[in-house]
Amino acid sequence: MNKFKYYLKRFGFIGIIKQALSKFGLINFDVYNFLYERYYSKLKKEDFEDELIDWYKYRSLSDRNPLENPKTFNEKIQWLKINDATKLKTICADKYAVRSYIEDKIGKEYLIPLLGCWNKFEDIDFSKLPDKMIFKSTTGSARYKIIKDKKNIDYADLKKSMDSWQKLPYGFAGMEIHYLDIERKIICETLLDMDGPSVADYKIHCFNGKPLIVEYISDRKNHSYRESWFDTDWNKLNIIMNSDSAMNHEIIPNPPKKLEKMIDISKVLSKDFIYVRVDLYEIDGEIYFGELTFTPANGFDEWKGRKSQLLVGELLRLPYEERLDIEEINKIMSDLKQ
């Protein structure tokens, strides 16, 4: 897709000029806010599919329509965005509503302790909160604030962030439409004790109710992190990150002590979905639920080479595709190790 035409349709000439000026630090420009008010808020549901196709072509720098015969993992995630945006996904993507779902499915002992839930910044009584905590929007990715010492809170900055969370729906960029109907609230959870620069993530990719791949992320710092991929027996897979922020582990990390239990939990939590990534933590031998993710990296996970994208795409069977038997799954997993 022509990049200029894509920008012009969404930003207009004024928006393009403002974005250029912001890159040189001449003005402050909230891109998503501008796009929402000018463009996304006017989109009709019948336009969502075309918007996704345009966005994908722009992101991939190709004329590929990912909804036509999708093959790779990323392409199939795009297909699911449009064709499988269920009410249950909206509930499970909601960081507050999902807590009841998790409690019902596996028990409340896996939930990170909740310190509060509010409609707006002004409702929060900070005097009743601990020194360390994490604030999150009930909506999508990157809407959070980690507080390591309450005495150092910049309340003006925190209010600005929370007001933005509450004002704007999440999900229009890339048409992650299962986020759009989430009731926008602010929650606060206990900040888990960190071992090293950050809490380690165990992201278990489940395909048609089967946990098959474990993505391990650690050493988050600023905008970088380390990452490795394994099968459910912790055998290394040949999935290599291809981005400026994601570095691969130089030494293969040890598996979590309760890997088998994590896989069991993922089996339960993935039964209702064609695809879901179950994010878990292990802290001092205890497992905690992180979130359920249906569109990882907005369906643009950047891996070196196309082979692994095709192989993982084979594991994800869309409703019109024949399910794989255990021998076929094992063959693909074996190929992913090469």
TIMAR-840038 format. One line per 5 residues: number of its first residue (from 0); their letters; for each residue x negated, y, z negated of N, C-alpha, C. Coordinates in steps of 0.2 Angstrom, whole numbers, padded with zeros to 4 digits. Last residue first. Layout:
N
NUM) A) X/Y/Z/X/Y/Z/X/Y/Z  ...
REM end
This chain:
338
337) QKLDS) -0074/-0136/-0072/-0079/-0137/-0067/-0081/-0130/-0065  -0063/-0136/-0079/-0069/-0136/-0083/-0075/-0136/-0078  -0052/-0137/-0071/-0053/-0130/-0074/-0060/-0130/-0078  -0051/-0150/-0068/-0054/-0145/-0063/-0056/-0139/-0066  -0045/-0154/-0080/-0052/-0157/-0078/-0055/-0152/-0073
332) MIKNI) -0033/-0148/-0078/-0037/-0146/-0084/-0044/-0148/-0082  -0028/-0155/-0067/-0029/-0148/-0066/-0034/-0146/-0072  -0027/-0168/-0072/-0032/-0167/-0067/-0033/-0160/-0066  -0018/-0166/-0082/-0025/-0168/-0084/-0030/-0167/-0079  -0007/-0164/-0074/-0009/-0159/-0079/-0016/-0160/-0081
327) EEIDL) -0005/-0177/-0068/-0007/-0171/-0064/-0009/-0165/-0068  -0003/-0185/-0079/-0009/-0186/-0075/-0010/-0180/-0071  0010/-0180/-0084/0004/-0179/-0088/-0003/-0180/-0084  0018/-0171/-0070/0017/-0176/-0075/0011/-0176/-0079  0026/-0155/-0067/0020/-0159/-0067/0020/-0165/-0072
322) REEYP) 0041/-0151/-0059/0037/-0152/-0065/0031/-0157/-0064  0044/-0143/-0044/0044/-0149/-0048/0039/-0149/-0054  0051/-0126/-0044/0046/-0131/-0043/0046/-0137/-0047  0061/-0118/-0048/0062/-0121/-0042/0056/-0126/-0040  0056/-0112/-0060/0062/-0116/-0060/0063/-0120/-0054
317) LRLLE) 0038/-0114/-0060/0044/-0110/-0059/0050/-0115/-0058  0025/-0120/-0069/0030/-0122/-0064/0036/-0118/-0065  0009/-0117/-0071/0015/-0114/-0073/0020/-0115/-0067  -0002/-0124/-0066/0001/-0127/-0072/0008/-0124/-0074  -0005/-0117/-0055/-0002/-0123/-0054/0001/-0126/-0060
312) GVLLQ) -0011/-0106/-0061/-0004/-0105/-0057/-0001/-0112/-0056  -0023/-0112/-0064/-0018/-0110/-0070/-0011/-0109/-0067  -0027/-0113/-0051/-0027/-0119/-0055/-0022/-0117/-0061  -0028/-0100/-0046/-0024/-0104/-0043/-0022/-0111/-0047  -0037/-0094/-0056/-0031/-0091/-0055/-0026/-0096/-0052
307) SKRGK) -0049/-0102/-0053/-0045/-0103/-0059/-0038/-0100/-0059  -0051/-0097/-0039/-0050/-0104/-0041/-0046/-0105/-0047  -0056/-0084/-0038/-0048/-0086/-0037/-0046/-0093/-0039  -0067/-0075/-0047/-0065/-0080/-0043/-0058/-0081/-0043  -0066/-0070/-0064/-0070/-0070/-0058/-0068/-0076/-0054
302) WEDFG) -0050/-0062/-0069/-0055/-0067/-0069/-0060/-0067/-0063  -0040/-0051/-0076/-0045/-0051/-0071/-0050/-0056/-0073  -0022/-0051/-0076/-0028/-0054/-0080/-0034/-0054/-0074  -0010/-0045/-0073/-0016/-0043/-0069/-0022/-0045/-0073  0002/-0046/-0080/0001/-0050/-0074/-0005/-0048/-0070
297) NAPTF) 0000/-0038/-0091/0004/-0035/-0086/0004/-0039/-0079  -0008/-0045/-0100/-0011/-0040/-0095/-0007/-0038/-0090  0005/-0057/-0100/-0001/-0055/-0102/-0005/-0050/-0097  0020/-0057/-0103/0017/-0054/-0097/0010/-0052/-0098  0024/-0063/-0115/0027/-0066/-0109/0023/-0063/-0102
292) TLEGF) 0019/-0067/-0131/0018/-0062/-0125/0020/-0066/-0119  0023/-0065/-0148/0024/-0069/-0142/0023/-0065/-0136  0010/-0062/-0161/0016/-0061/-0157/0017/-0066/-0151  0005/-0069/-0174/0004/-0062/-0171/0009/-0059/-0167  0006/-0078/-0189/0009/-0076/-0182/0007/-0069/-0180
287) YIEGD) -0007/-0086/-0197/-0003/-0080/-0197/0000/-0079/-0189  -0014/-0099/-0207/-0012/-0096/-0200/-0007/-0091/-0201  -0028/-0099/-0218/-0021/-0098/-0217/-0019/-0096/-0210  -0042/-0099/-0220/-0038/-0105/-0219/-0031/-0105/-0218  -0045/-0085/-0219/-0046/-0089/-0225/-0042/-0096/-0225
282) IEYLD) -0034/-0084/-0206/-0038/-0080/-0211/-0038/-0084/-0217  -0031/-0085/-0189/-0033/-0089/-0195/-0037/-0085/-0200  -0017/-0080/-0179/-0023/-0079/-0182/-0025/-0084/-0188  -0010/-0081/-0162/-0010/-0083/-0169/-0017/-0081/-0172  0002/-0080/-0149/-0004/-0077/-0152/-0004/-0078/-0160
277) VRVYI) 0007/-0089/-0136/0008/-0088/-0143/0001/-0086/-0146  0014/-0085/-0121/0007/-0085/-0124/0009/-0084/-0132  0025/-0094/-0110/0024/-0089/-0116/0017/-0090/-0119  0036/-0099/-0098/0029/-0097/-0100/0029/-0093/-0106  0049/-0103/-0100/0045/-0106/-0094/0038/-0105/-0096
272) FDKSL) 0055/-0107/-0117/0052/-0102/-0112/0049/-0106/-0106  0058/-0114/-0128/0063/-0110/-0125/0061/-0106/-0119  0046/-0119/-0133/0051/-0124/-0131/0056/-0120/-0127  0036/-0112/-0140/0036/-0112/-0133/0042/-0116/-0129  0036/-0115/-0153/0038/-0108/-0151/0039/-0108/-0144
267) VKSID) 0032/-0129/-0154/0039/-0127/-0156/0041/-0120/-0153  0019/-0128/-0149/0024/-0132/-0146/0031/-0130/-0148  0013/-0119/-0158/0014/-0117/-0151/0019/-0121/-0148  0012/-0128/-0169/0016/-0122/-0170/0018/-0119/-0163  0003/-0137/-0164/0009/-0139/-0166/0014/-0133/-0166
262) IMKEL) -0008/-0128/-0162/-0005/-0131/-0156/0002/-0134/-0158  -0011/-0126/-0176/-0009/-0120/-0171/-0006/-0123/-0165  -0014/-0138/-0180/-0008/-0135/-0183/-0006/-0130/-0178  -0027/-0140/-0173/-0021/-0144/-0172/-0014/-0142/-0174  -0034/-0129/-0179/-0032/-0129/-0172/-0026/-0134/-0171
257) KKPPN) -0039/-0125/-0192/-0032/-0128/-0191/-0030/-0127/-0184  -0051/-0120/-0190/-0051/-0126/-0194/-0044/-0129/-0193  -0055/-0115/-0173/-0052/-0114/-0180/-0051/-0120/-0184  -0071/-0120/-0166/-0064/-0120/-0166/-0061/-0118/-0173  -0086/-0109/-0164/-0082/-0115/-0167/-0075/-0114/-0166
252) PIIEH) -0091/-0102/-0148/-0089/-0102/-0155/-0086/-0108/-0157  -0105/-0103/-0138/-0098/-0106/-0139/-0096/-0106/-0146  -0113/-0088/-0136/-0114/-0094/-0139/-0106/-0097/-0140  -0109/-0077/-0129/-0115/-0080/-0127/-0116/-0087/-0130  -0092/-0074/-0123/-0097/-0076/-0128/-0103/-0079/-0126
247) NMASD) -0091/-0061/-0111/-0090/-0068/-0113/-0095/-0070/-0118  -0082/-0046/-0112/-0088/-0049/-0112/-0087/-0056/-0114  -0071/-0034/-0106/-0072/-0041/-0109/-0078/-0044/-0107  -0073/-0021/-0100/-0072/-0022/-0107/-0073/-0029/-0110  -0074/-0023/-0086/-0080/-0019/-0090/-0079/-0020/-0098
242) SNMII) -0071/-0040/-0081/-0069/-0033/-0082/-0075/-0029/-0086  -0069/-0054/-0079/-0072/-0050/-0074/-0069/-0043/-0075  -0071/-0069/-0088/-0068/-0063/-0087/-0072/-0058/-0082  -0069/-0086/-0082/-0074/-0080/-0084/-0070/-0074/-0083  -0066/-0102/-0085/-0062/-0095/-0084/-0066/-0090/-0087
237) NLKNW) -0069/-0116/-0087/-0072/-0111/-0082/-0068/-0105/-0080  -0067/-0120/-0104/-0065/-0120/-0097/-0069/-0115/-0093  -0073/-0131/-0117/-0074/-0125/-0113/-0071/-0125/-0106  -0063/-0139/-0128/-0068/-0140/-0123/-0068/-0134/-0118  -0053/-0139/-0138/-0059/-0135/-0138/-0064/-0136/-0134
232) DTDFW) -0042/-0146/-0135/-0047/-0150/-0139/-0053/-0146/-0140  -0035/-0138/-0127/-0032/-0138/-0134/-0037/-0143/-0138  -0048/-0129/-0118/-0042/-0133/-0118/-0040/-0134/-0126  -0053/-0111/-0118/-0054/-0118/-0120/-0047/-0122/-0119  -0062/-0096/-0116/-0056/-0100/-0114/-0058/-0108/-0115
227) SERYS) -0068/-0081/-0124/-0069/-0087/-0121/-0062/-0091/-0120  -0074/-0064/-0126/-0068/-0069/-0125/-0071/-0075/-0122  -0076/-0049/-0135/-0079/-0055/-0132/-0073/-0060/-0131  -0073/-0031/-0131/-0072/-0037/-0135/-0075/-0043/-0131  -0070/-0013/-0131/-0073/-0020/-0128/-0072/-0025/-0133
222) HNKRD) -0066/-0001/-0135/-0062/-0004/-0130/-0065/-0010/-0127  -0071/-0003/-0152/-0069/0002/-0147/-0064/-0001/-0142  -0071/-0020/-0153/-0074/-0014/-0155/-0073/-0009/-0150  -0069/-0037/-0157/-0066/-0030/-0154/-0069/-0024/-0157  -0073/-0050/-0160/-0078/-0044/-0159/-0075/-0038/-0155
217) SIYEV) -0063/-0061/-0149/-0066/-0059/-0156/-0070/-0052/-0154  -0052/-0073/-0143/-0055/-0066/-0143/-0057/-0064/-0149  -0048/-0087/-0133/-0051/-0085/-0140/-0054/-0078/-0139  -0035/-0096/-0127/-0039/-0090/-0126/-0042/-0087/-0132  -0031/-0112/-0123/-0033/-0107/-0129/-0037/-0102/-0127
212) ILPKG) -0019/-0121/-0115/-0025/-0117/-0114/-0025/-0112/-0120  -0007/-0128/-0117/-0013/-0131/-0113/-0019/-0127/-0113  0008/-0132/-0124/0002/-0128/-0125/-0004/-0132/-0121  0023/-0133/-0115/0017/-0137/-0117/0011/-0132/-0118  0034/-0127/-0110/0034/-0130/-0117/0028/-0134/-0119
207) NFCHI) 0029/-0122/-0098/0035/-0126/-0098/0035/-0130/-0105  0014/-0118/-0105/0017/-0119/-0099/0023/-0124/-0099  0006/-0107/-0116/0010/-0113/-0115/0014/-0113/-0109  -0009/-0102/-0123/-0005/-0101/-0117/-0001/-0108/-0116  -0013/-0094/-0137/-0012/-0101/-0134/-0007/-0100/-0129
202) KYDAV) -0025/-0086/-0144/-0020/-0084/-0139/-0018/-0091/-0135  -0032/-0080/-0158/-0031/-0087/-0154/-0025/-0086/-0150  -0043/-0067/-0162/-0036/-0069/-0159/-0037/-0076/-0156  -0050/-0062/-0177/-0051/-0066/-0171/-0044/-0068/-0169  -0052/-0045/-0183/-0048/-0051/-0183/-0049/-0055/-0177
197) SPGDM) -0068/-0037/-0181/-0061/-0037/-0180/-0058/-0044/-0182  -0081/-0037/-0184/-0078/-0031/-0182/-0071/-0031/-0181  -0080/-0049/-0199/-0084/-0046/-0193/-0080/-0039/-0191  -0065/-0052/-0203/-0072/-0056/-0204/-0076/-0054/-0198  -0053/-0043/-0212/-0057/-0044/-0206/-0063/-0048/-0207
192) DLLTE) -0037/-0046/-0218/-0044/-0045/-0220/-0048/-0047/-0214  -0023/-0037/-0211/-0027/-0043/-0213/-0034/-0042/-0214  -0013/-0026/-0218/-0019/-0026/-0214/-0023/-0032/-0216  0005/-0028/-0218/-0002/-0029/-0222/-0007/-0029/-0217  0014/-0017/-0208/0012/-0023/-0210/0006/-0023/-0214
187) CIIKR) 0028/-0007/-0203/0021/-0007/-0206/0020/-0014/-0209  0036/-0001/-0188/0035/-0006/-0194/0028/-0005/-0197  0048/0009/-0181/0041/0009/-0183/0041/0004/-0189  0058/0006/-0166/0057/0007/-0173/0050/0007/-0175  0069/0005/-0153/0063/0008/-0155/0063/0010/-0162
182) EIDLY) 0075/-0010/-0147/0077/-0004/-0151/0071/-0001/-0154  0072/-0015/-0130/0070/-0015/-0137/0072/-0009/-0141  0075/-0014/-0117/0081/-0014/-0121/0079/-0015/-0129  0062/-0016/-0110/0066/-0009/-0110/0072/-0009/-0115  0055/-0028/-0110/0054/-0023/-0116/0059/-0017/-0116
177) HIEMG) 0058/-0034/-0099/0061/-0037/-0105/0059/-0033/-0111  0051/-0028/-0088/0058/-0025/-0090/0061/-0029/-0096  0038/-0023/-0084/0039/-0027/-0089/0046/-0026/-0092  0034/-0014/-0072/0041/-0018/-0073/0041/-0024/-0077  0023/-0007/-0071/0023/-0014/-0070/0029/-0018/-0070
172) AFGYP) 0030/0004/-0082/0024/0003/-0079/0022/-0005/-0077  0041/0001/-0091/0042/0003/-0084/0036/0002/-0080  0038/-0002/-0104/0039/-0007/-0100/0040/-0005/-0092  0046/0007/-0117/0040/0004/-0115/0042/-0001/-0110  0054/0023/-0119/0054/0016/-0119/0048/0013/-0116
167) LKQWS) 0049/0037/-0130/0048/0033/-0123/0049/0026/-0123  0051/0041/-0143/0054/0044/-0137/0054/0040/-0131  0043/0033/-0151/0051/0033/-0152/0054/0036/-0146  0030/0035/-0147/0033/0028/-0147/0041/0028/-0147  0030/0049/-0150/0029/0047/-0143/0032/0040/-0143
162) DMSKK) 0030/0049/-0164/0036/0052/-0160/0036/0050/-0153  0018/0042/-0167/0025/0039/-0168/0031/0042/-0165  0009/0052/-0162/0009/0045/-0159/0016/0042/-0160  0012/0062/-0171/0012/0063/-0164/0013/0057/-0160  0010/0057/-0183/0017/0059/-0182/0017/0060/-0174
157) LDAYD) -0004/0055/-0183/0000/0049/-0184/0007/0051/-0181  -0008/0069/-0182/-0010/0064/-0176/-0005/0058/-0177  -0004/0073/-0194/-0001/0076/-0188/-0002/0072/-0182  -0011/0065/-0203/-0003/0064/-0203/-0001/0068/-0197  -0024/0056/-0204/-0022/0062/-0200/-0015/0062/-0199
152) INKKD) -0029/0048/-0218/-0024/0048/-0213/-0023/0055/-0210  -0038/0045/-0229/-0040/0048/-0223/-0035/0049/-0217  -0031/0039/-0239/-0034/0046/-0240/-0036/0049/-0234  -0029/0026/-0234/-0024/0031/-0234/-0026/0038/-0235  -0040/0017/-0224/-0040/0021/-0231/-0035/0027/-0230
147) KIIKY) -0036/0011/-0213/-0041/0008/-0217/-0042/0011/-0224  -0024/0009/-0202/-0026/0013/-0208/-0030/0009/-0212  -0021/0008/-0185/-0024/0004/-0191/-0026/0010/-0196  -0007/0009/-0175/-0012/0013/-0179/-0014/0009/-0185  0000/0005/-0159/-0001/0004/-0166/-0007/0009/-0169
142) RASGT) 0003/0001/-0145/0007/0006/-0149/0006/0004/-0156  -0002/-0009/-0137/-0006/-0003/-0138/-0003/0002/-0142  0013/-0016/-0130/0006/-0016/-0132/0003/-0009/-0133  0030/-0011/-0135/0024/-0014/-0132/0017/-0013/-0134  0040/-0009/-0150/0040/-0010/-0142/0033/-0013/-0141
137) TSKFI) 0039/-0006/-0163/0043/-0012/-0161/0042/-0014/-0154  0023/0001/-0167/0030/0002/-0164/0033/-0005/-0162  0015/-0001/-0182/0016/-0003/-0175/0023/-0001/-0173  0002/0001/-0194/0008/0004/-0191/0009/0001/-0184  -0006/-0007/-0206/-0006/-0006/-0199/0001/-0004/-0197
132) MKDPL) -0017/-0003/-0221/-0011/-0006/-0218/-0011/-0005/-0210  -0023/0001/-0237/-0024/-0002/-0230/-0018/-0004/-0227  -0017/0007/-0248/-0022/0011/-0245/-0024/0008/-0238  0002/0004/-0247/-0005/0003/-0250/-0010/0007/-0246  0016/0015/-0250/0012/0011/-0246/0005/0010/-0249
127) KSFDI) 0023/0025/-0257/0024/0018/-0258/0020/0013/-0254  0019/0037/-0251/0017/0036/-0258/0018/0028/-0260  0025/0038/-0239/0018/0035/-0239/0016/0034/-0246  0039/0034/-0233/0037/0037/-0240/0030/0034/-0241  0046/0039/-0218/0041/0035/-0221/0039/0038/-0228
122) DEFKN) 0055/0047/-0210/0058/0042/-0215/0053/0038/-0220  0047/0054/-0201/0050/0057/-0207/0053/0053/-0212  0046/0044/-0191/0040/0046/-0195/0042/0049/-0202  0060/0033/-0189/0056/0039/-0187/0051/0041/-0192  0066/0022/-0193/0068/0024/-0187/0063/0030/-0184
117) WCGLL) 0056/0008/-0201/0059/0015/-0201/0061/0017/-0194  0051/-0004/-0212/0053/-0003/-0206/0057/0004/-0206  0037/-0011/-0222/0043/-0007/-0221/0045/-0006/-0214  0028/-0022/-0224/0029/-0016/-0229/0034/-0011/-0228  0028/-0039/-0222/0030/-0033/-0219/0031/-0028/-0225
112) PILYE) 0014/-0051/-0220/0019/-0047/-0225/0021/-0040/-0222  0015/-0061/-0206/0011/-0056/-0209/0016/-0052/-0214  0022/-0077/-0207/0023/-0070/-0205/0018/-0066/-0209  0022/-0090/-0211/0017/-0088/-0206/0018/-0081/-0204  0032/-0091/-0220/0025/-0092/-0223/0020/-0090/-0217
107) KGIKD) 0044/-0093/-0214/0042/-0086/-0215/0035/-0086/-0218  0046/-0105/-0201/0045/-0103/-0208/0042/-0096/-0209  0048/-0109/-0188/0043/-0112/-0191/0042/-0110/-0198  0061/-0103/-0184/0058/-0109/-0180/0053/-0112/-0184  0065/-0093/-0193/0070/-0099/-0191/0066/-0105/-0188
102) EIYSR) 0054/-0085/-0192/0056/-0088/-0199/0061/-0094/-0198  0055/-0081/-0179/0049/-0085/-0181/0051/-0089/-0188  0066/-0074/-0179/0066/-0079/-0174/0060/-0084/-0177  0063/-0064/-0187/0069/-0068/-0189/0068/-0074/-0185  0053/-0057/-0180/0052/-0060/-0187/0057/-0065/-0189
97) VAYKD) 0058/-0051/-0169/0055/-0058/-0168/0053/-0061/-0175  0062/-0039/-0173/0067/-0044/-0172/0064/-0051/-0172  0049/-0032/-0173/0053/-0033/-0179/0058/-0039/-0178  0044/-0032/-0160/0039/-0034/-0166/0043/-0035/-0173  0051/-0040/-0147/0052/-0034/-0152/0049/-0036/-0158
92) ACITK) 0050/-0051/-0140/0045/-0046/-0138/0045/-0040/-0143  0061/-0058/-0143/0055/-0060/-0146/0049/-0056/-0144  0071/-0050/-0138/0071/-0051/-0145/0064/-0053/-0147  0068/-0052/-0124/0068/-0045/-0127/0068/-0046/-0135  0069/-0066/-0123/0063/-0063/-0122/0063/-0056/-0125
87) LKTAD) 0083/-0066/-0124/0079/-0070/-0129/0072/-0067/-0129  0088/-0060/-0112/0089/-0057/-0119/0085/-0060/-0124  0075/-0062/-0099/0081/-0064/-0103/0082/-0060/-0110  0069/-0061/-0085/0070/-0056/-0090/0076/-0057/-0095  0066/-0069/-0074/0067/-0072/-0080/0067/-0067/-0086
82) NIKLW) 0064/-0062/-0062/0069/-0067/-0062/0070/-0071/-0069  0054/-0052/-0065/0061/-0050/-0062/0066/-0056/-0063  0044/-0059/-0072/0046/-0052/-0074/0053/-0051/-0071  0041/-0070/-0064/0045/-0071/-0070/0048/-0064/-0073  0034/-0064/-0054/0040/-0067/-0052/0044/-0068/-0058
77) QIKEN) 0022/-0061/-0061/0026/-0055/-0058/0033/-0058/-0056  0018/-0073/-0065/0020/-0069/-0070/0024/-0063/-0067  0014/-0078/-0052/0020/-0081/-0055/0022/-0077/-0061  0002/-0070/-0050/0008/-0069/-0045/0015/-0072/-0049  -0006/-0074/-0060/-0004/-0067/-0060/0002/-0066/-0056
72) FTKPN) -0008/-0088/-0056/-0005/-0086/-0062/-0002/-0079/-0062  -0004/-0090/-0038/-0008/-0089/-0044/-0004/-0087/-0050  0008/-0091/-0030/0004/-0096/-0031/-0001/-0095/-0037  0024/-0086/-0024/0019/-0085/-0028/0015/-0091/-0030  0034/-0084/-0012/0029/-0090/-0013/0023/-0089/-0018
67) ELPNR) 0036/-0068/-0016/0037/-0073/-0010/0031/-0078/-0011  0032/-0059/-0025/0038/-0063/-0026/0040/-0068/-0021  0021/-0052/-0022/0020/-0058/-0026/0026/-0062/-0028  0016/-0048/-0006/0022/-0048/-0010/0022/-0054/-0015  0001/-0040/-0001/0004/-0046/-0004/0011/-0045/-0008
62) DSLSR) -0007/-0030/0004/0000/-0030/0006/0004/-0036/0004  -0018/-0023/-0009/-0016/-0028/-0003/-0009/-0027/-0001  -0022/-0019/-0021/-0025/-0016/-0015/-0024/-0021/-0009  -0016/-0022/-0033/-0020/-0027/-0030/-0024/-0025/-0023  -0009/-0010/-0036/-0014/-0013/-0041/-0019/-0018/-0037
57) YKYWD) 0000/-0009/-0024/-0005/-0004/-0026/-0010/-0006/-0031  0007/-0021/-0025/0003/-0020/-0019/-0002/-0014/-0021  0013/-0019/-0038/0008/-0024/-0037/0004/-0023/-0031  0021/-0008/-0035/0016/-0007/-0040/0011/-0013/-0039  0030/-0013/-0025/0026/-0008/-0023/0020/-0007/-0028
52) ILEDE) 0036/-0024/-0033/0032/-0025/-0027/0027/-0020/-0025  0042/-0016/-0043/0037/-0021/-0044/0033/-0022/-0038  0051/-0009/-0034/0046/-0005/-0038/0041/-0010/-0040  0060/-0019/-0030/0055/-0015/-0025/0050/-0012/-0029  0065/-0023/-0042/0061/-0028/-0038/0057/-0024/-0033
47) FDEKK) 0072/-0011/-0047/0067/-0014/-0050/0062/-0019/-0046  0084/-0007/-0041/0077/-0004/-0038/0071/-0008/-0041  0094/-0010/-0048/0094/-0014/-0041/0087/-0012/-0038  0093/-0002/-0059/0091/-0009/-0060/0090/-0012/-0053  0086/0014/-0054/0092/0009/-0055/0089/0002/-0055
42) LKSYY) 0076/0027/-0061/0076/0020/-0057/0083/0017/-0059  0075/0038/-0069/0080/0038/-0063/0080/0032/-0059  0065/0036/-0077/0071/0036/-0080/0077/0037/-0075  0053/0036/-0068/0056/0030/-0071/0063/0030/-0074  0052/0050/-0064/0053/0045/-0060/0057/0039/-0063
37) REYLF) 0051/0061/-0074/0052/0062/-0067/0054/0056/-0062  0050/0055/-0086/0055/0060/-0085/0056/0061/-0078  0040/0045/-0084/0046/0043/-0086/0051/0048/-0084  0029/0053/-0080/0032/0048/-0075/0039/0046/-0077  0026/0060/-0091/0028/0064/-0085/0032/0059/-0080
32) NYVDF) 0023/0050/-0100/0029/0054/-0102/0031/0058/-0095  0012/0045/-0094/0018/0040/-0095/0024/0045/-0096  0003/0056/-0095/0005/0053/-0088/0011/0049/-0089  0001/0070/-0102/0004/0064/-0104/0007/0060/-0098  -0012/0080/-0101/-0007/0078/-0097/-0005/0071/-0099
27) NILGF) -0021/0095/-0105/-0018/0089/-0107/-0012/0087/-0103  -0033/0102/-0093/-0027/0102/-0096/-0025/0095/-0100  -0046/0100/-0090/-0044/0107/-0090/-0037/0107/-0093  -0053/0088/-0089/-0052/0091/-0096/-0050/0098/-0096  -0053/0082/-0077/-0059/0087/-0078/-0058/0090/-0085
22) KSLAQ) -0041/0075/-0078/-0048/0071/-0077/-0054/0076/-0078  -0032/0085/-0077/-0033/0082/-0083/-0040/0078/-0083  -0032/0089/-0064/-0035/0094/-0068/-0036/0090/-0075  -0026/0077/-0059/-0033/0079/-0057/-0036/0084/-0061  -0013/0078/-0064/-0018/0073/-0066/-0025/0074/-0064
17) KIIGI) -0009/0090/-0058/-0010/0090/-0065/-0014/0084/-0067  -0008/0086/-0045/-0013/0091/-0047/-0014/0091/-0054  0002/0076/-0046/-0005/0074/-0043/-0010/0079/-0045  0013/0083/-0050/0010/0078/-0054/0003/0076/-0052  0015/0091/-0039/0013/0094/-0045/0010/0089/-0050
12) FGFRK) 0018/0082/-0029/0012/0086/-0028/0010/0089/-0035  0024/0066/-0037/0025/0073/-0033/0018/0076/-0033  0023/0054/-0043/0021/0060/-0047/0023/0067/-0043  0029/0045/-0034/0031/0044/-0042/0029/0051/-0045  0026/0048/-0021/0033/0046/-0023/0034/0046/-0030
7) LYYKF) 0012/0050/-0023/0016/0055/-0021/0024/0054/-0023  0007/0037/-0025/0006/0042/-0030/0011/0048/-0029  0010/0031/-0013/0012/0028/-0020/0012/0033/-0025  0003/0038/-0004/0010/0038/-0004/0013/0035/-0010  -0010/0036/-0008/-0008/0042/-0009/0000/0042/-0009
2) KNM) -0012/0022/-0006/-0012/0024/-0012/-0009/0031/-0013  -0002/0011/0004/-0006/0018/0004/-0006/0021/-0003  -0004/-0006/0000/0000/0000/0000/-0004/0006/0000
REM end
